[in-house]
Amino acid sequence: MAPGGGRGPPQGGSAPAGPRTVLAYLIRRLIAVIIMVLVVLLATFTVFFMLPKWAGQDIAVLFAGKASGAEQLEGIRTKLGLDDPLLVQFWDFVKGIPMGRDYANGSDVTHCPAPCFGYSFRTEAPVWETLKDALPVTGALALGACVLWLAGGVATGVVSALKRGSVWDRAAMTTALGGVSLPVFFTGMIAMGVFVHNLGWVKIADSLSTDDSIDVWFQTLILPWIVLAFLNAAMYARLTRATMLEILGEDYIRTARSKGLNESAVIRRHALRSAMTPILTVFGLDLGVLMGGAVLTESTFNLPGLGLEAVRAISSKDLPVILGVTLCAALAIAIANLVVDLLYAVIDPRVRLG
């Protein structure tokens, strides 16, 4: 602890965690991730596959349509295993992800290769094909936007904290308040109206695929990146400013200055390093949620990512696609938080993985 009872800075001389400690920590966290994903899957599976039954709806009708005959519906129930107990259906679904699955009704057998998430009720295509096409779009959107909002938000917050009460501080925080208050769809529609339809500076492709050039991807995603980053950078700027102001008042910061350290070293090595811990926590959650699908952003800009696929699946009651998107979101959040926990020890060596 720093003189005077203040919170001390990260101690660079602390012994780092050994390889066995890190490995044991990773194993524990991976087990926790698997358990969490299974719990999320079971809850989602129960909600989306049992509630329709409890409400008197037939899932086979959702798959085949209302015009189907009784014999056809019975065949679909048998093939999809809809008459099996809930836990049997859930186990078949989970087992099919790594091993693939056969949907059989007598001699009528359909093989779903691994990773098998079932078949879409809307398109009758494997759900994995839909997810595989949507994941690169959502990933590119999330990664590009997070770089912009993290760099812009943290930099703005640090400068505002150092120039507290100045014109810059007031202007930056007012802009940040506006960014937090404005929803993505409102900012996105204005941005498209100005930069796409009016000025013609940006061209947004009707669709995106891995076969498109980098230029097409950049032209299509630059505006969504900026709009999404504006909203999140505003929140990060306010968080960084508040955290930096608190840390700059600590005793160990005054001690570092009294020892003759130049101001840039005090800010970079002591204040900012301590401030990054809460910022990193929020960043992990935001990135994980965004990787699970940026619903409003993708819907506003018509980007064929996980968020837009989720909206389409919900509107058409496409339960397998909803379940697949939910699994992707749960995995993204769990992995993002695991990476953040590992980075804690890099930013603040006082953190012990053991």
C-alpha positions in Angstrom: 0.0 0.0 0.0 1.2 3.5 -0.8 2.2 6.0 1.9 -0.9 7.6 3.5 -3.1 4.5 2.9 -3.7 5.2 -0.8 -4.0 2.5 -3.3 -0.6 1.5 -4.7 0.5 1.2 -8.3 1.0 -2.1 -10.1 4.2 -3.6 -8.7 6.4 -4.6 -11.6 8.6 -6.7 -9.3 5.8 -9.2 -8.4 6.6 -12.8 -9.4 4.6 -13.8 -12.4 2.3 -16.8 -12.3 4.1 -20.0 -13.3 3.2 -22.2 -16.3 1.4 -24.8 -14.1 -0.7 -22.1 -12.4 -1.7 -20.6 -15.8 -2.5 -24.1 -17.2 -4.6 -25.0 -14.1 -6.4 -21.7 -14.4 -7.1 -22.2 -18.1 -8.5 -25.7 -17.4 -10.8 -24.4 -14.7 -12.1 -21.6 -16.8 -12.6 -23.8 -19.9 -14.6 -26.3 -17.8 -16.6 -23.3 -16.5 -17.2 -22.1 -20.1 -18.4 -25.5 -21.2 -20.8 -25.8 -18.2 -22.1 -22.3 -18.9 -22.7 -22.9 -22.6 -24.5 -26.2 -21.8 -26.7 -24.4 -19.2 -27.5 -21.7 -21.8 -28.2 -24.3 -24.4 -30.5 -26.3 -22.2 -32.5 -23.2 -21.1 -32.8 -22.0 -24.7 -33.7 -25.4 -26.0 -36.4 -25.8 -23.3 -37.8 -22.3 -24.0 -37.9 -22.6 -27.8 -38.9 -26.3 -28.2 -41.1 -26.9 -25.2 -43.0 -23.6 -24.9 -44.7 -24.1 -28.3 -45.9 -27.5 -27.2 -47.2 -26.1 -23.9 -49.0 -23.4 -25.8 -50.6 -26.0 -28.0 -48.5 -25.3 -31.1 -47.0 -28.1 -33.2 -43.4 -27.6 -34.1 -43.8 -30.0 -37.1 -46.3 -27.4 -38.5 -43.6 -24.7 -38.2 -41.3 -26.8 -40.2 -43.6 -28.1 -42.9 -46.3 -25.4 -43.0 -50.0 -25.4 -42.2 -51.0 -27.0 -45.5 -49.2 -30.3 -44.7 -51.3 -33.4 -44.1 -51.4 -35.5 -40.9 -49.2 -38.2 -42.3 -46.6 -35.8 -43.4 -46.5 -34.1 -40.0 -46.2 -37.4 -38.3 -43.2 -38.3 -40.5 -41.6 -35.0 -39.6 -42.1 -35.6 -35.9 -40.5 -39.0 -36.2 -37.6 -37.7 -38.3 -36.8 -34.7 -36.0 -37.4 -36.7 -32.8 -40.0 -34.3 -31.6 -41.9 -37.0 -29.7 -38.8 -38.0 -27.7 -38.4 -36.7 -24.1 -36.8 -33.3 -23.7 -33.5 -34.5 -22.4 -33.2 -37.1 -25.2 -33.8 -34.3 -27.8 -31.3 -32.1 -26.0 -28.6 -34.8 -25.9 -29.1 -35.6 -29.6 -28.7 -31.9 -30.4 -25.5 -31.5 -28.3 -24.0 -34.8 -29.6 -24.7 -33.7 -33.2 -22.6 -30.6 -32.9 -19.2 -32.4 -32.7 -20.2 -35.7 -34.3 -23.0 -34.9 -36.8 -26.4 -36.4 -36.8 -28.8 -38.6 -38.8 -32.4 -37.6 -39.1 -34.3 -40.9 -39.9 -37.9 -41.9 -40.6 -37.7 -45.5 -41.7 -35.7 -45.6 -44.9 -35.7 -41.8 -45.2 -32.4 -40.8 -43.7 -30.9 -37.3 -43.9 -27.3 -36.9 -42.6 -26.4 -33.6 -41.1 -22.5 -33.3 -41.0 -20.7 -31.9 -38.1 -21.0 -29.3 -36.8 -24.8 -30.0 -36.9 -27.1 -27.4 -35.5 -30.2 -28.8 -37.2 -32.0 -27.6 -40.3 -33.6 -24.2 -40.8 -37.4 -24.2 -40.7 -37.4 -21.3 -43.2 -34.8 -22.4 -45.8 -34.5 -26.1 -44.9 -30.7 -25.6 -45.2 -28.3 -26.7 -42.5 -28.1 -24.0 -39.8 -24.3 -24.2 -39.8 -24.3 -22.9 -43.4 -26.3 -19.9 -42.3 -24.0 -19.3 -39.3 -20.9 -19.8 -41.4 -21.9 -17.1 -43.8 -22.9 -14.7 -41.1 -20.0 -15.1 -38.7 -17.3 -13.3 -40.8 -19.7 -10.3 -41.3 -20.4 -10.0 -37.5 -16.7 -10.6 -36.7 -15.4 -7.9 -39.0 -18.0 -5.5 -37.8 -17.2 -6.1 -34.1 -13.4 -6.1 -34.4 -13.3 -3.0 -36.6 -15.7 -1.0 -34.4 -14.0 -2.1 -31.1 -10.6 -0.8 -32.3 -12.1 2.6 -33.1 -14.1 2.9 -29.9 -11.4 1.7 -27.6 -8.7 4.0 -29.1 -11.0 7.0 -29.4 -12.9 6.6 -26.2 -9.8 6.0 -24.0 -7.8 8.8 -25.6 -10.7 11.2 -25.2 -11.3 10.2 -21.6 -7.6 10.6 -20.7 -7.3 14.0 -22.2 -10.5 15.2 -20.6 -9.3 14.0 -17.2 -6.0 15.8 -17.6 -7.8 19.0 -18.8 -10.6 18.8 -16.3 -13.0 21.8 -16.6 -11.4 23.1 -19.8 -13.3 23.8 -23.1 -12.0 20.4 -24.4 -13.4 18.6 -21.4 -16.8 20.2 -21.6 -17.1 19.7 -25.4 -15.9 16.1 -25.2 -18.3 15.1 -22.4 -21.2 16.9 -24.1 -20.5 15.0 -27.3 -20.1 11.8 -25.3 -23.5 12.4 -23.6 -25.1 12.9 -27.0 -23.4 9.7 -28.3 -24.7 7.7 -25.4 -28.2 9.1 -25.7 -28.7 8.6 -29.5 -29.7 5.0 -30.5 -27.7 3.2 -33.2 -30.6 3.0 -35.7 -31.1 6.8 -35.5 -27.5 7.7 -35.9 -27.2 5.0 -38.6 -30.1 6.3 -40.7 -28.8 9.9 -40.5 -25.3 8.7 -41.5 -26.7 6.7 -44.5 -28.8 9.6 -45.6 -25.9 12.0 -45.6 -22.9 10.0 -46.7 -24.5 7.3 -48.9 -27.6 8.9 -50.5 -26.8 12.6 -50.4 -23.0 13.0 -50.8 -22.3 9.5 -52.3 -19.0 9.2 -50.4 -19.7 5.6 -49.2 -21.1 2.7 -51.2 -22.7 -0.1 -49.2 -22.9 -3.5 -50.9 -26.2 -5.4 -51.0 -24.5 -8.5 -49.6 -21.1 -9.5 -48.3 -19.2 -12.8 -48.7 -15.7 -14.0 -48.3 -15.3 -13.9 -52.0 -15.7 -10.1 -52.1 -12.6 -7.9 -52.2 -11.2 -6.1 -49.2 -12.3 -2.8 -50.8 -15.9 -4.0 -50.9 -15.8 -5.0 -47.3 -14.2 -1.8 -46.3 -16.6 0.4 -48.2 -19.6 -1.5 -46.7 -18.3 -1.6 -43.1 -16.7 1.8 -42.7 -19.9 3.6 -41.9 -21.3 0.9 -39.5 -17.9 0.9 -37.8 -18.0 4.7 -37.2 -21.6 4.7 -36.1 -21.2 1.8 -33.7 -17.8 3.2 -32.5 -19.4 6.6 -31.8 -21.9 5.1 -29.4 -19.4 2.9 -27.5 -16.6 5.5 -27.6 -18.9 7.9 -25.8 -19.4 5.4 -22.9 -15.7 4.6 -22.8 -14.7 8.2 -22.7 -16.9 8.9 -19.7 -15.7 5.8 -17.9 -12.1 6.5 -18.6 -12.4 10.1 -17.5 -14.1 9.2 -14.2 -11.6 6.4 -13.5 -8.6 8.6 -14.3 -9.8 11.5 -12.1 -10.1 9.0 -9.2 -6.7 7.6 -9.8 -4.9 10.9 -10.3 -6.0 11.9 -6.8 -4.4 8.8 -5.2 -1.3 9.1 -2.9 0.9 6.9 -5.0 0.4 9.3 -8.0 1.5 12.2 -5.9 4.5 10.2 -4.6 5.5 9.3 -8.2 5.4 13.0 -9.1 7.4 14.0 -6.0 10.2 11.6 -7.0 10.7 13.5 -10.2 9.0 11.3 -12.7 8.0 13.3 -15.8 4.2 13.7 -16.3 4.0 11.4 -19.3 5.6 8.5 -17.3 3.3 9.1 -14.4 0.2 9.0 -16.7 1.3 6.1 -18.9 3.0 3.8 -16.4 0.9 4.4 -13.3 -2.4 6.1 -13.8 -3.5 4.7 -17.2 -2.3 1.2 -16.3 -4.5 1.2 -13.2 -7.4 2.7 -15.1 -7.4 0.0 -17.7 -8.7 -2.7 -15.4 -12.3 -1.6 -15.2 -12.2 -0.5 -18.9 -11.0 -4.0 -19.9 -13.8 -5.6 -17.9 -16.4 -3.6 -19.8 -14.6 -4.1 -23.1 -14.7 -7.9 -22.7 -18.4 -7.9 -22.1 -19.1 -5.4 -25.0 -17.0 -7.3 -27.5 -18.5 -10.7 -26.5 -22.0 -9.4 -26.9 -21.2 -7.7 -30.2 -19.6 -10.9 -31.5 -22.9 -12.6 -30.7 -24.7 -10.3 -33.2 -25.1 -6.5 -33.4 -28.8 -6.7 -34.0 -29.6 -3.0 -34.4 -26.5 -2.1 -36.4 -26.8 -5.0 -38.8 -30.6 -4.4 -39.3 -30.0 -0.7 -39.9 -27.3 -1.2 -42.5 -28.8 -4.6 -43.8 -25.6 -6.4 -43.0 -26.0 -10.2 -43.3 -24.5 -11.0 -39.9 -25.7 -13.0 -36.9 -27.9 -10.2 -35.6 -29.8 -9.8 -38.9 -30.2 -13.6 -39.1 -31.5 -13.6 -35.5 -34.1 -11.0 -36.4 -35.2 -13.0 -39.5 -35.3 -16.2 -37.5 -37.4 -14.7 -34.7 -39.9 -13.2 -37.2 -40.3 -16.5 -39.0 -40.2 -18.7 -35.8 -37.1 -20.5 -37.1 -36.2 -22.2 -33.9 -33.0 -24.0 -35.0 -31.4 -20.8 -36.3 -32.3 -19.0 -33.1 -30.7 -21.8 -31.1 -27.6 -21.6 -33.2 -27.2 -17.8 -32.9 -27.7 -18.1 -29.1 -24.9 -20.7 -28.9 -22.6 -18.4 -30.9 -23.4 -15.5 -28.6 -22.8 -17.6 -25.4 -19.5 -18.8 -26.8 -18.4 -15.3 -27.8 -19.2 -13.8 -24.4 -17.5 -16.7 -22.5 -14.3 -16.6 -24.6 -14.1 -12.8 -24.5 -14.3 -12.9 -20.7 -11.7 -15.7 -20.5 -9.3 -13.6 -22.6 -10.0 -10.5 -20.4 -9.2 -12.5 -17.3 -5.9 -13.5 -18.7 -5.0 -10.0 -19.7 -5.6 -8.8 -16.2 -2.3 -10.3 -15.2 -0.6 -8.5 -18.0 -2.0 -5.1 -17.2 -1.9 -5.4 -13.4 0.7 -8.0 -12.1 -0.9 -7.8 -8.7 -3.6 -10.1 -10.1 -2.9 -13.7 -9.4 -4.3 -16.3 -11.7 -4.0 -19.0 -9.0 
